């Protein structure tokens, strides 16, 4: 079930669906890549796919622990 298939009247269910959908998208992007490929810089900045994964993981942990968990 995609995030847009979840009823809008239940905010927690909607949020969980969005988080899971984006988590799956990041995982699918990295699936099958070698570590070297995940660390390769594809843009002029220092951004890498592995760096994006680390950022998303950190933000999710901080957001859920601080904002949701209190």
SULTAFEN-V857472 format. One record per backbone hydrogen bond with DSSP energy under -1.0 kcal/mol. CO is the residue of the C=O (numbers start at 1). NH is the residue of the N-H. If there is no record, write none. Layout:
BEGIN
<<CO	NH> <CO	NH>>
END
This chain:
BEGIN
<<2	5> <10	14> <11	15> <12	16> <13	17> <14	18> <15	19> <16	20> <17	21> <18	22> <19	23> <20	24> <21	25> <22	26> <23	27> <24	28> <25	29> <26	30> <27	31> <30	33> <34	38> <35	39> <38	50> <48	52> <49	53> <50	54> <51	55> <52	56> <53	57> <54	58> <55	59> <56	60> <57	61> <58	62> <59	63> <60	64> <61	65> <62	66> <63	67> <63	68> <64	69>>
END
